[in-house]
Amino acid sequence: MKNQRTFFSFFLTICIVALSFAQSDTVSGTVSDADGPLPGATVVVKGTNSGVTTDFDGNFSIQAAGDDVLVVSYVGFESQEVGVSNQASISVVLSSSNELDEVIITGYGSVTKRDATGAVDAVSAGDFDQVSADSPAQLLRGKVAGVQITSSTGEPGAGVAIRVRGNSSVRSGNEPLIVVDGVPLAGGNTSSGLGDEILGSGSAKNPLNFLSQNDIESISVLKDASSTAIYGSRGANGVIVITTKRGTAVESAPNVTYSGSVSFSSFAENSSFNDVMSRSDYISNLPSGSSVASESGSYKWQDVLLRNATSTNHDITVTAGGQNSSTRLSIGANSQDGVVNKTGMDKYNVSLYNSYNLLDNKVNVQTRVIYSDIEDESHLNTNTAGYVGNLIGTALYWRPTLDVVGATGAYTNVSDDYLNPQELLDAYDDNTFTKRLLANVNVSFALNNDVTFRTIYGVDSSTSAREAQLSPSIDIRDTARADGKRGQASIYNDDRLNRTFENTLNYVSNLNGVDVNLLAGYSYYSYVSEGSVLHAKGFNADQVNLIDNIGGVVDVNSAYSIGSYKNETELQSFFARASLTYDKLLATLTYRVDGSSKFGEDNKYGSFPAVGLG
């Protein structure tokens, strides 16, 4: 495998060198549609960041090689790829796209983009099939205007911060509401973070990791008050609606599909990294007579900290359709290594969808089940501590004149606040095990041609255990007890059970040329979370597996700290929406009343009205 990677790297280098000498010429042209020139159209050389826009008359001029391909795009038109083929002048005619007829899943329904009165965007499976992501949040990065996705550490499975149109609150949180197949998630984390005054804190894992990219049909983002008002106070920071894939709607024999991929990643070096902390530069900058100059070791921080990472993904999907039913079963396995040593994520998913029609198609029962089993591996990649509690900082801080391991195989030690990065890497372990089940039953009754009653019951259950330990063999300042015993172990448990019960009545008709869509509903949510933490400190130096022998501390009377918590929140809501369309005039009226057990006795309910015109 190593020889294959070496050959691949050599081959890639040759290709890049060859391409760098490719002859580039000036290519001119015009971009137009059926009605004339298009000013402001974008022309980009495919696979590069080189691009221009057309002038008022639709003209452009760009540097491109004879075998390059130009990608021409304009809002509201289908993008077009045109080969340069050594042409000096190119004329491109764009065709109008049907983007405005795209159906977007919104709160308690769907709407075409042309009929949406609020700020709504959507991406579908076709938009991210070529993107590998460990979380649905990563699929939105760079694809939806106004949405920012920020990873806490950059390692696989790391927690993310999602912002829709920026921050809106200083203390009450800024995360948008996530709705999966009609079930609003509780929000917050489903795994525990870490907190240590010396080693620093560690972020909780991304709670959306339980969803497999292969199972997602579309993601809609509701941004403004008009589109999010139907979700009341919980939609104040925006709403992200995730819809998973369904089975085939036609009668067919079972169909089995397999998809798999293998990808490789490595640290993206550039010239500025080649001389960072190099031995020669370090010695040349030492003061005259420094004893450090006599150190004969050689150290490169990349060799300790980084690795070439491999990721594999396997998905098996079975679909079947009958006269009254459709089914989809998906099983997935994903393993992703981090570029930083001892980081990564292993994930296993099972997803089931079934739809069944009864009573001459007047009743439809849909069942969805999503189960995931995830194991995350992390390290001390926190930004809340100095170099003592930070693996990256420790690796960069170590002198390049010192070997991390001596001739005898022992770690090179300097002091208890100047840590050996290799020893810190080997001495610390942090693993999180999370199991999550999201299931719902959605039953709809067609009372007549215009009126439909729908009820949904959903359950979201998760259990998570985070286990972190620091070996007693390493000496870090202030981590030892007063008696000198070192080493520490922590176990964090987090369990959650969330229930959703919703009922809606929907009326859709055309009255004297006016399209009318009326919705009224009631919802009840129950969110229960509980957990515990056990922290032990002070082990014998020869103890290795502290987590499985956490009772092996010395002097148990002063070695433990224990904590626990339990929270329960209930929400009750009444809501209504009227959508009216006449010719090109659109109007949406929304009203929701939310009641929460968090509110005071005399102020249990809040109202959230909204009006949208288009």
N, C-alpha and C positions, 0 to 999 in steps of 0.2 A: 504493500500500500504506500509506503514511504517513497519507493522508487517511482511509483505511478504519479504521486503528487509532485515529485521533483521534475519528472518529465513534463507534466502538465504546466508547471510554473515556467520551465525553460521554453516550452512551446508558446505560452502566452506572452512571454517577454519578447520572443522573436517577432510575434504578430504585432505587438505594440510598436516595436522599433520600425518594422516595415511600414506600418500605417503612418508613423510620424514623418516619413519621407514621401508620403503620397502627395502628388501635385495638386494644389488647390487653385482654382480659377474663379473669376467673378462670373456668377450666373445671374442674369436678369430675367424679369418676367412680369406678368400681370395676374391678378386674382380677381375673378368676377363671378357673378351669378347670372341667372337668366335675365335680370333687369339691368345689368351693367356692372361697373367696377365696385369692389368692396374695399373701402378704406379701413385700415386698422386690423386687417387679417394677419395672422401669425404664420411665419414661415420659419421652420426649424430644420436643421440638419439632423436626421434621425440618429439617435444614440449619442448626441452631444448636447452641450448647452449653447451652441452657436445658433442664434436666431435673429430675425428682424421682423418688423411690421410694415405693411404696405402703406403707401402715402395716400393722399386724397384721391388720386386717380387709379388706385389699386396697383401701383407699380412697386417692385421691390428689387433689391440687389444684394447678393449674399455670396460669401466665399465658400466654395464647395468643390470637392474632387469629382472626377468624371464618373466614379462608381458610387457616389453618395446617393442617398434617398432624401428628398425633401418632404416634410410633413406640413401640410397646409391646413389650418383650422380657423374657424370663425364661429362666434356664438350663434346658435340657431341653425347651423349647417353641418352636414356630415364632413368629418375630417377626410382628407385625401392624401395618399402617399404617391409621390411622383419621382421616378428615377431620373437623375441628371443625365446619364448616358452621354456625357461629353457634349451636351447641348449648351449653347451660349444663351439661348432665350427660351423661356418656358411659359406657356399660357395654361392657367388652371381655372376651370369652371366648377364651382361648388354647388352641390344640391342641397335644398332645404331638408332639414331633418324633422323627424316626428317626435322630437324631444318633449314638446308640450303635451303630447298625448300619453306620456308615460304615467302609469298608475302608481301612486304613492300611498303606502299604508300610513294612515294617521291615527289619531286617537279614536277608537271605537268605529272604525270604518276606513274607507279609502277614497281617493280623489285623484283626478288627472291633474297634471301640473298646470295646465291652462285654467283649470277651475279652482285652484287653490288661492284663497284670499290671504293666507298667512305665509310667513317665510319658512318654506319646507324644502329640504333637499333629500335625495335618496341615492344610494349606490346599490347595485344588484350584483349577483354572483358573477356575471360577465365582466364587471369592473374590477374584481379582485381575484379572479381565478389564477392569474399569473403572479400573484403576490403571496409570499409565505409569511404567515403571521401566527403568533401563539395566542392572540386575543382579538375579539371583534373590534376593540378600540384601535388596534394597530391598522386595521383595514380602512379606517376613516382618515388616517394621516395623509394630508395633502390632497384629499379628494372632495372635501366639503368646505366651502368658504365659511370662515368664522369659527371653525372648530379647531382647537389646539389639543394635541395629545403629547404629554410629557412623561417619560419614564423616570422612575425614582432612581434607578441605578444602571439600567441598560442591560442587566443580565436577563436570561430567559425567564419568563414568568413574573418579572418584577412588577410591582404596583405602578399604576399610571394615574395621572391627573388629567381629567377630561374637562375642558372648558368650552362652553358654547357662548360665543360672543363675550368672552372675557369674564372677569370676576364680578359678582353682583353683591357679595356680602363679605364683611370682615370677620365675623365670628360664627355665622350659622351654616357654613359650608357652601361650596360652589359646584358640587358635582351634579350633573343632570340626572333626571329620573330615567332608569332603564326599564323598558317593557319588553318582555320576551313572550311572543305568541299570546299576547293579550294579558299576561300576568305581570303587573308592576313589581319589580324586585324591591327588597327592603332598603337597598343602598348600604353603604358602608362596606367593611371588610368581612370576609368569611374565614380569614385566618388571622393569627395574632402577629403583631409586630414584636420587636425586641427592645428592651430598655436596659442599658448598663452605663453607670456613671463613668466608667473607665474606658470600656471598649466602644461605647457609643450606641446609638439606637439603630434598629434595623426595621425596614419598611415591611408592612404586610404584603402578601402576594396579591396579584391582580384577581379580583373576585369574578371577572368575566372569563377567566381561563377555562372554565368548565365547558364552554361552547366550542365545538369544532368548526373550523372554517368550512369544511366539506358539507356541513349541515345547514349553513346559512343561505337563505334565498335572497333576502334584501335587508338593508338597514336604512331607515328613514330618520332624519334629524329635524325635529320641530324646534324652531328658534325663537319666535316672537310670542307676544302675549295672546294674539288671536289664535294661534295654532296650539298653544300649550294650556290655554285656560280650561279646557275640558278635564285636565288633570289637577286643577286647583293649585294649592300652595306647593305641592310636591313638584310641579312643573315650572317653578319660578326660575330655575337655572337651565331650562331647556329639557327636551325629552328625546331620548333615542329609542326608536321602536325597531326591534329585531324580529324578523319573521323567518322561521326555519322552513326547510323544504318539505314538500308533500309527496304523496305517492301519485302514480299516474291516474288520470281521470277516465281512462278508457279500459274496456275489458281486454286483458292481456295475460299471457303466461308469465310466471315469475322471471325477472331479468336480473342477472347478477353482474355488477360492475366493480372492477378493482382499479384503484389509482394509487400510485406510489411515487415517491421522489426521494432523492438523496442530494443534499447540498453541503457545500463546504464554505467556511468563513474563516477569516484571519484578521489580525490587526492591520488596519489601513495605515501603513506607514507613509511618511513623506520625508523629504530631505531634512526637515527641521528635527526629526526624531533620531536621525542617524548619529548625531554627536551629543545627544542628551546624556549627561553623566558619564561620558566616555573617560577611560582611564587617562589617556594622554592629556586631554583638556583639564581634567581635574588636577593632575600633578603640576601642569604648567601654571596654574593659578594659585598654588600653595605658597605661603610666605617662605622666605629663605630660611633654610635650616629646619623645616618642619620634619618631625619624625615620621609622619604619615608617608612621606615620599619614599621611605625605605620599605614600605609594605609591598610584598611581591605578589599579592593576589590579583585576580582578574574577575570582574563581575559585570554582568549585563542584566539590568532589571527585567528586560523582556524574557530572558531565559527562565526566570523564576516565576514571573507573573502570568505570562501568556502562553497560549497554545493554538494550534490549528484545530478548529472545531468542526464537528460533523453533525448533521441533522438528518434524520430519516422520518418519513411519514408514510403510513399505510392506511388505506381506507377501503372497506368492502361495503357495497350498497346493494340491497335487494329491494326491488320494487315489483308490485303486482297490482292488478286491477280486475275487478269483477263488475257485474251488472249494477250492484248497489254499493260497492265498497272499493276502497283503494288503500294500499299499505306501502309503507317505506320503512326499511330497517337498515341502519347504518352502524358499522363497527369500525372504530379507528384507533390507531396506535401511533403516538408521536414521541420521538426522543430528540431532544435538542441540547447540544453541548454549548456552554458559554465560552467565549474567547478567553476570559479570565479563568484560571485553574480553579477547580472545585466549585463551579457554578453550572447549572443546567436544569432541565425539566423533563420528566417523563410523564406522559399523559395517555390515558386510555378512556375512550368514549363509547357509549352505546346510545343510539337515538332511535325512537320508534314513533311512527305516525300511522294512525288508522282513522279512516272516515267511513261511516256507514249510514245509508239512507233507509228510512222506514216510512211506512204509511204513504206509499206512492210519492215518495220524495218530499213529503211535507215536514218530515222530521229528519234532521241530520245530527249525528253524534260523532264528534271528533275527539280523539284521544292522542295526547302527546306525552312522551316520556323521554327525558334526557338524564343520563347518568354519567358521571365522570369520576375517575380515580387519578389523582395527581400527586406526584412526588417532586418537590422542588429542593434543589441544593443551592445554598448561598454561602457567602463568606463575609468578611468584615469590609464591605464596600460602602460604608456609611459616609455621609458628608457632615455628620454632627460631632465628629471627634477629630483630634489632632492625629499626628502620625502614629501615636501609640495604638490607637484603636482603628487604624485604617490600613488595610493591606496594601493598597496602591501607594499611599503616602509612605509607608514603611519601605516598600520596594524602591521608590525613587530617592529615599533619604539615605539608603545604605551606601557606604563609600565604595567606589568602583575599584579600589586597591585592595579590598578585602574579599577573600573567598567566603562563600556562605557555609561551606563544609570543608573542614581541614583534611589533612592527609590521613588521619586516623578514622575518618568518617563521622566525627563529632561536629556538631554545629559550632560555628565561630561565635562567641559571645563577647560583647563589649560592656554593656551595662543593662540594668533593668528598665531603662527608658530609651535605650537605643537598640531596637530589636532587630534580630536577624529575620529578614523577610521569609526565607525558606522555612525556618523554624516556626514562625507564626502561621504560615500556610499549612504546615503539617499538623500543628497543635490544635487548630480550631475546626469545628464541624458544626454545621447548621442545616438541618433538614426539616422540611414541612410536609406533612401528609394530609391531604384534603380529599374528602369524598363528598359529592354533592348530587342531590336528586331534585329535579324540577319536573313536575308532572301536572297535567291539567286535563279536565274533561269539559268540552264545550258542546252544549246542546242547543240547537236552534229549532224553533217551531214556526212554520209559515202559517199564520192564522188566516190569511187570505192573500190575494195577489199583491197587496200593498203593505201589509203589516207583518213584521217578524219579531218574535220574542226570543231572546237569547239569554242563557244562563251559563256561567262558567265557574268552576271550582278548581282552584290550584293549590298545590303544596310545594313549598321550597324548603328542603331540609339539607343541612350541611353539618359535617363534623370535621374538625381540624385539630391536629396536634403538631406543635413546633418544638423540636428538640435541638438544643444548642449546648455545646460543651467546649471548655478550654482545658487542655491537658495540664495536669499538675507538674509536668516536666519543664514547662516554660516559666520563666521568672519575669513577670511584668509588674512594674511599680504600682503599688496600692491595690493589687488584686489579691495579695496574700492576707491571711488572717494575722492577728497579733502574735499567734504562736508560730508563725512562719509557714503554716500549711497552705498549699496553693491548689489551684484547679477549681473549676466551678462548672455546674451543670444546671440547666433550666428546662422545664417542661411547661409549655403553654397549651391549654386545651380551650377550644372554642366550639360551642354547639349552637345551632340556630334552627328554629322551626317557624316558618312563615306560612300563613294561610290567606287565600284570597277567595272571596265570594262576591260575584257581580251578576246583576240582572239588568238587561236593557230591553227597551221596546222601541222599534224602529219603523217609521212610516215613510215610504218612498213612492211618489206619484208625480203626475204632471197635471196641474190645474190651470186650464185656460192659457196654455203656453208657458207657464211658470213651473220649472222643475223644483219640487219641494222634497226636502229630506229632513225629517224631524226625528230627534233622538231624545229619549228620557231614560234615566237609569238610577240604580242604587248600588253602592258597593260597600263592602266591609272587609277590613284587613286586620290581621292579628300578627304581630311580630314579637317573637320571644327569642332572647339570646342569653346564654349563660356560659360561664367559663371559669377556669381556675389557673393558677400559676404556682409552681413549686420551684424554688431556687435553693440550691445547696452549694456550699463553699468550704473548701479545706479537705483535700483527699491526700492519701499517701502517694508518694512520688512514683511508685510502680503501678498504680492503677491506670487502666487504659480506657475501658468502656464505662464511662461515668454514668451515662443515661440509664443503662440496664442495671447499674449497681449504685443508684443514687443514695441508697441507704448506707453506703460504705464510707461515709464521711467520718472524720475523726472528731470526737467530742460533739455528739449529736445535739447537746443542749444549746449550742450557740451556732449551729451550722446551717439551719434552715430558715427560710422566710416563705410564708404561704399566703395566698390571697385568692379571693373568688368574687364573682359578681353574677347578677341576674337582672335582666331588664325585660319588661313587657309593655308593649304599646299597642293600642287599638285605635283604628281610624274608621269613621263612618261618613259616607258622602252621598249627596243627592246632586244630580246634574242633568242638564238639558241643553240641547243644541238645535238650532234651526238654520238650515242652509238653503238659500233661495237663489235660483239662476233664471234670468230672463234675457234672452238674446245674449249680449256681451256683458250684461250687468250681473255682478255677483255680490252676495251679502251673506255673512255668517254671524249669527248671534249665539253667544255661549254664556251659560250661567252655571256655577257650581258652588255648593255649600259643603265645606269640610268640617267635620267634628273630630277632635283628637283628645285622647286621654292625657296628653301632655299639657293641654290648655287649663287655665284656672277654672274653678267651680262656676263662676258667674260669666265665663266667656269661653264656652266650649266650642263654639262654631264661628267660622269665618266665611265670608262670601267673596266670590271671584268672578265678576262679569267681564265680558269682552265683546267687542264688535269689530268685524273685519269686512271691508268693502273692496271690490275690485272690478 
